[in-house]
């Protein structure tokens, strides 16, 4: 018998004539190893990875070094294109433009994991992924600093009226004046959404002398001297500068519209570096034109081009003291390199060990490394009694369980059982036959 080792996976080639002399020493040795030959962890060379939207080269390199077959596509794909391309793909990597819909997932016959190389995951149908046993990872921290720095820079530019002044200079007009030009020191900054980005922005803004207020539907610990507002309306009325850092959940659609803009101070500086659909664009335009909003910086839009070759269409083009950027809040080389390290490492860890730590849609399990053992990974609908069924099957086959890990959410249960190396093919068959099973795989 020759054994080929590849990371945590072991692939056995059998020379059957040599097995006979071992039969007396091991029970049904031939049957066991024939089973292992066809049931081993999926060979890495057969794991196909599809990366879209210019994923940083460090991420491509990591996945290739792991032994996966990696295909790279510079732009995003529309629903029909991705539905066709997803066939045979085990790992999908995207950024913010590509929509991973129920239709796409319906054609994903081998998909194990989706990596969002960004913070947001509203472009992915997370419930559908969950119901199909597909784990989703994102990069919740990797580009936080980049977004915060852009927000601070834009606040200063807008409150000094620099976009208009720069445009006038390029047109040959020298207009030296302090009119509508202010310092940010002493101004009241209102942060809507106090997560990783909002909290870090709070700290840096305070260090620049700003008075920080925030609103969040979840209970969040205030950083420094920041003050929590009890309602969104309270925050809107008091802020000199308002900045949005909320997530992309459906409930946040048009979070700010005509009513909310009417509550803001005259001449307020307004920023949205979060999600495009959380602001009513038509209402925003009206309030820039009528002067209630003295300056705006927008980085995200309800509809965005799928590639750099498409024209950007928006009602916000050409407005005074308005900064429009092409969804680049997290697009620094430092942030993209961090993301390119973080997301592939989470996916590789999941494929190799079953760890789902920091997954955005799956029960989170952080697992120790294992040696000289196998892991049975069982994903199932979360109904009572499944764990008992699993353990009854193992006990019925006299399986020695070294360790067992269970985590559930309202939809699925995720069980990993670590066993020794001696078991028969019927164990896998019986475990797969459990009615509630969504997905099952074995790690060696």
C-alpha positions in Angstrom: 0.0 0.0 0.0 1.3 3.4 -1.0 0.1 6.5 0.9 0.2 10.0 -0.5 -0.1 12.9 2.0 -1.6 16.3 1.2 -2.1 18.6 4.2 -4.9 17.2 6.3 -6.0 14.8 3.5 -4.7 11.3 2.9 -5.2 9.5 -0.3 -4.6 5.7 -0.5 -3.6 3.7 -3.5 -4.1 0.0 -2.9 -2.0 -2.9 -4.1 -4.5 -5.6 -3.4 -2.2 -8.6 -3.4 -0.3 -7.1 -0.4 -3.4 -6.7 1.6 -4.0 -10.4 2.2 -1.2 -10.7 4.8 -2.7 -8.0 6.9 -6.2 -9.3 7.1 -5.6 -11.3 10.3 -4.2 -8.4 12.1 -7.0 -5.9 11.1 -10.7 -6.7 11.0 -11.9 -6.5 7.4 -8.9 -4.4 6.4 -9.5 -4.6 2.7 -13.1 -3.4 3.0 -12.1 -0.5 5.2 -9.4 0.8 3.0 -11.5 0.4 -0.2 -14.1 2.5 1.5 -11.5 5.1 2.6 -10.2 5.3 -1.0 -13.4 6.6 -2.3 -14.6 8.6 0.7 -11.5 10.6 1.6 -11.6 14.4 1.9 -12.1 15.9 -1.5 -8.8 16.1 -3.4 -7.6 19.7 -3.4 -6.6 19.6 -7.0 -10.3 19.1 -7.8 -11.5 22.0 -5.8 -12.4 24.7 -8.3 -12.3 28.4 -7.1 -14.0 31.2 -9.0 -12.8 34.7 -8.1 -14.6 37.8 -9.4 -14.1 41.6 -9.3 -10.3 41.9 -9.2 -9.6 40.0 -6.0 -6.1 41.1 -4.7 -3.3 38.9 -6.0 -2.3 37.9 -2.5 -5.7 36.1 -2.1 -5.3 34.4 -5.5 -1.8 33.3 -4.5 -2.9 31.8 -1.2 -5.7 29.7 -2.8 -3.4 28.5 -5.5 -0.7 27.5 -3.0 -3.3 25.5 -1.1 -3.6 23.4 -4.3 -6.9 24.6 -5.6 -7.7 25.2 -9.2 -8.3 29.0 -9.3 -10.1 30.9 -12.1 -9.9 34.7 -12.0 -12.4 37.1 -13.6 -11.7 40.9 -13.6 -15.2 42.1 -13.4 -18.5 41.1 -11.9 -21.0 38.7 -13.5 -24.7 39.2 -13.9 -27.2 36.7 -12.6 -27.5 34.6 -15.8 -23.7 34.6 -16.3 -23.0 33.5 -12.8 -25.7 30.9 -12.8 -23.9 29.3 -15.7 -20.4 29.7 -14.4 -21.2 28.5 -10.9 -21.5 24.8 -12.0 -18.7 22.8 -10.6 -17.4 25.6 -8.4 -16.5 24.7 -4.8 -15.5 28.2 -3.6 -16.7 31.5 -4.9 -15.0 34.8 -4.1 -16.7 38.1 -4.8 -16.8 41.8 -3.7 -19.7 44.1 -3.7 -21.1 44.1 -7.3 -21.9 40.4 -7.9 -25.3 39.2 -6.7 -25.4 35.7 -5.4 -29.1 35.0 -5.7 -31.4 32.0 -5.1 -31.3 31.3 -8.9 -27.5 31.3 -8.8 -27.4 29.0 -5.8 -29.8 26.7 -7.4 -27.2 25.8 -10.0 -24.3 25.6 -7.5 -24.0 21.8 -7.4 -20.6 21.7 -5.6 -20.4 25.0 -3.7 -19.0 24.7 -0.2 -18.2 28.3 0.7 -18.6 31.9 -0.5 -16.0 34.6 0.4 -17.1 38.2 0.4 -13.8 40.1 0.0 -15.4 43.2 1.7 -17.5 44.0 4.7 -21.0 43.9 3.3 -22.9 40.6 2.5 -26.2 42.0 1.4 -25.3 41.0 -2.2 -25.5 37.3 -1.1 -28.7 35.4 -0.3 -27.5 34.4 3.2 -30.7 32.4 4.2 -30.5 30.4 0.9 -26.8 29.7 1.5 -27.6 28.5 5.0 -30.4 26.2 3.9 -28.0 24.6 1.4 -25.2 24.2 3.8 -23.0 26.8 2.1 -20.8 28.8 4.5 -20.2 32.5 3.9 -17.3 34.5 5.2 -16.5 38.2 4.9 -13.9 40.7 6.1 -15.5 42.6 8.9 -12.4 44.3 10.2 -9.8 44.4 7.4 -10.7 47.7 5.7 -12.2 49.6 8.7 -9.3 52.0 8.9 -9.4 52.9 5.2 -13.1 53.7 5.4 -12.6 55.9 8.5 -9.8 57.8 7.0 -11.8 58.6 3.8 -14.7 59.8 5.9 -12.6 62.1 7.9 -10.9 63.5 4.8 -14.2 64.1 3.1 -15.7 65.9 6.2 -12.8 68.4 6.1 -13.0 68.9 2.3 -16.8 69.5 2.4 -16.9 71.8 5.4 -14.1 73.9 3.7 -16.1 73.8 0.4 -13.0 72.4 -1.3 -14.8 70.5 -4.1 -16.3 73.7 -5.5 -13.1 75.7 -5.0 -11.1 73.1 -6.7 -13.5 73.1 -9.7 -13.3 76.9 -9.9 -9.5 76.8 -9.9 -9.4 74.2 -12.7 -11.8 76.6 -14.6 -9.3 79.4 -14.1 -11.3 81.3 -11.5 -9.4 82.7 -8.4 -12.0 83.0 -5.6 -10.1 83.5 -2.3 -12.7 83.7 0.4 -13.6 82.3 3.9 -17.3 82.2 3.1 -18.9 78.9 3.9 -15.5 77.6 5.1 -15.2 76.2 8.7 -13.1 74.0 11.0 -14.4 70.6 12.1 -13.1 71.3 15.6 -16.0 71.8 18.0 -18.6 70.6 15.4 -21.1 67.9 16.4 -20.6 64.7 14.5 -23.6 62.4 14.2 -22.7 58.7 13.5 -25.6 56.5 12.3 -24.5 52.9 12.9 -21.9 52.4 15.7 -20.2 49.1 14.6 -16.5 48.6 13.8 -16.3 51.6 11.5 -18.5 53.9 13.4 -16.7 53.3 16.7 -13.2 53.8 15.2 -14.4 56.9 13.5 -15.8 58.1 16.8 -12.3 57.8 18.5 -10.4 59.6 15.7 -13.0 62.4 15.3 -12.9 63.1 19.0 -9.2 63.4 18.9 -9.7 66.1 16.2 -11.9 68.1 18.7 -15.3 67.0 17.5 -18.3 66.3 19.8 -19.5 62.8 18.9 -23.0 61.5 19.1 -24.3 58.2 17.7 -27.4 56.1 17.2 -27.6 52.4 16.8 -30.5 49.9 17.1 -28.2 47.6 19.1 -26.7 48.4 22.4 -23.1 49.6 21.8 -20.5 50.7 24.2 -19.6 54.4 23.7 -15.9 55.1 22.9 -14.3 58.0 24.7 -16.8 60.8 25.4 -19.2 59.8 22.6 -22.9 60.2 23.6 -25.6 57.8 22.5 -28.9 59.3 21.2 -32.1 57.4 22.1 -33.7 58.0 18.7 -32.6 58.6 15.2 -34.6 61.8 15.1 -32.7 63.2 18.1 -29.4 62.6 16.3 -30.6 64.2 13.0 -31.6 67.4 14.7 -28.4 68.1 16.6 -25.6 67.0 14.1 -23.5 69.5 12.1 -22.1 66.5 10.2 -23.9 63.3 9.6 -22.3 60.0 8.5 -23.9 56.7 7.7 -22.2 53.4 8.7 -25.1 50.9 8.8 -25.3 47.4 7.3 -27.2 46.3 4.3 -30.2 44.6 5.9 -33.5 45.0 4.0 -35.0 47.0 6.9 -32.4 49.7 6.3 -33.7 50.4 2.8 -34.4 54.2 2.5 -33.5 54.7 6.1 -33.1 58.3 5.2 -35.7 60.0 3.0 -37.5 63.3 2.7 -38.8 63.2 6.3 -35.4 62.5 7.8 -33.7 65.2 5.7 -36.3 67.7 6.8 -35.2 67.2 10.4 -31.5 68.0 9.7 -29.9 71.4 10.4 -29.7 73.8 7.5 -26.3 73.4 5.8 -25.5 70.0 7.3 -22.6 68.0 5.9 -23.8 64.5 4.9 -21.8 61.3 4.1 -22.8 57.8 3.1 -20.0 55.3 2.9 -22.2 52.3 3.9 -24.8 50.9 1.5 -26.4 52.5 -1.5 -30.0 51.6 -0.8 -30.2 53.1 2.6 -30.6 56.6 1.2 -33.5 57.9 -1.0 -31.3 59.3 -3.8 -34.0 61.6 -5.2 -34.7 63.1 -1.7 -30.9 63.5 -1.3 -30.6 65.4 -4.5 -33.5 67.7 -3.7 -31.9 68.6 -0.4 -28.5 69.3 -1.9 -30.2 71.6 -4.5 -32.3 73.5 -2.0 -29.3 74.0 0.3 -30.4 72.1 3.4 -27.4 69.8 2.8 -24.4 72.1 2.5 -22.1 69.3 1.2 -22.3 65.6 0.5 -19.9 62.7 0.0 -21.4 59.6 -1.5 -19.4 56.4 -2.1 -22.2 53.8 -2.5 -25.2 53.8 -4.8 -28.4 51.7 -5.3 -27.2 50.8 -8.8 -23.5 50.5 -9.6 -21.6 49.7 -12.8 -20.5 46.0 -12.9 -17.1 47.0 -14.3 -14.9 50.1 -14.9 -15.9 50.1 -18.6 -19.6 50.9 -17.8 -20.8 54.5 -17.4 -21.8 55.7 -14.0 -25.4 57.0 -14.1 -26.7 59.0 -11.2 -29.0 61.9 -10.3 -26.2 63.2 -8.1 -23.7 64.0 -10.9 -22.9 67.7 -11.3 -24.3 68.9 -7.9 -22.5 71.6 -5.9 -20.0 70.8 -3.1 -20.7 67.0 -3.7 -18.0 64.4 -3.7 -18.8 61.2 -5.6 -16.4 58.3 -5.3 -16.7 54.8 -7.0 -17.3 52.6 -3.9 -13.7 52.9 -2.8 -14.1 53.4 0.9 -12.1 50.2 1.6 -10.1 50.3 -1.6 -6.6 51.0 -0.3 -3.7 48.6 -1.0 -3.3 48.0 2.7 -7.0 47.1 3.1 -7.1 44.9 0.0 -4.0 43.0 1.1 -5.5 42.5 4.6 -8.8 41.2 3.1 -6.8 39.0 0.7 -5.2 37.3 3.7 -8.2 37.1 5.9 -11.0 35.7 3.7 -9.0 32.9 2.1 -7.5 31.8 5.4 -11.1 31.4 6.8 -12.2 29.4 3.8 -9.1 27.2 3.8 -9.6 26.6 7.5 -13.2 25.6 6.9 -12.3 23.2 4.1 -9.4 21.6 6.1 -10.8 21.5 9.6 -14.5 22.4 9.5 -14.0 25.6 11.5 -16.8 28.2 10.9 -15.4 30.8 13.2 -16.6 34.3 12.1 -18.9 33.0 9.4 -21.7 35.5 8.8 -24.5 32.9 8.2 -23.4 29.7 9.9 -23.2 28.5 13.6 -19.7 29.5 14.7 -17.4 26.7 15.7 -13.7 27.2 16.3 -12.0 23.8 16.4 -8.7 22.6 17.7 -6.3 20.9 15.2 -6.6 17.2 15.0 -4.1 14.4 14.2 -4.4 10.7 13.5 -8.2 10.9 13.4 -11.1 11.6 11.1 -13.8 14.3 11.4 -17.4 13.6 10.4 -19.0 16.9 9.4 -22.8 16.8 9.5 -25.0 19.8 8.6 -28.7 19.3 9.2 -32.0 21.0 9.7 -32.3 22.1 13.3 -34.9 19.9 14.7 -34.9 17.9 18.0 -33.2 14.6 18.1 -30.6 14.7 15.3 -27.6 14.6 17.6 -29.1 11.5 19.3 -29.6 9.9 15.9 -26.0 10.6 15.0 -24.7 9.2 18.3 -27.0 6.1 18.1 -25.5 5.3 14.7 -22.0 5.7 15.9 -22.7 3.6 19.0 -24.3 0.9 16.8 -21.1 0.6 14.8 -18.9 0.6 18.0 -17.3 3.9 17.0 -14.8 5.4 19.4 -15.6 9.1 19.7 -12.6 11.2 20.6 -14.5 14.6 20.6 -17.7 16.1 19.5 -18.7 19.7 18.8 -22.2 21.0 18.2 -23.5 24.5 17.4 -27.0 25.5 16.1 -28.9 28.5 15.0 -32.6 28.7 14.2 -32.2 27.0 10.9 -29.4 24.5 10.9 -27.4 22.3 13.3 -23.7 21.8 12.7 -22.1 18.8 14.3 -18.4 17.7 14.0 -17.5 14.3 15.4 -13.8 13.3 15.8 -13.2 9.5 15.7 -10.4 7.1 15.5 -9.5 5.5 12.2 -11.3 2.2 12.3 -14.9 2.2 10.9 -16.8 0.6 8.0 -18.5 2.1 4.9 -21.9 1.5 6.4 -21.3 4.3 9.0 -21.2 7.0 6.3 -24.2 5.5 4.5 -26.3 5.5 7.7 -25.3 9.1 8.7 -26.3 10.4 5.3 -29.6 8.6 5.5 -30.7 10.7 8.5 -33.7 12.5 7.1 -32.7 16.0 8.3 -29.2 15.8 6.6 -28.3 18.8 4.4 -24.7 18.0 3.8 -22.2 15.5 5.0 -18.4 15.2 4.4 -15.4 13.5 6.0 -12.1 15.0 6.8 -8.9 12.9 7.0 
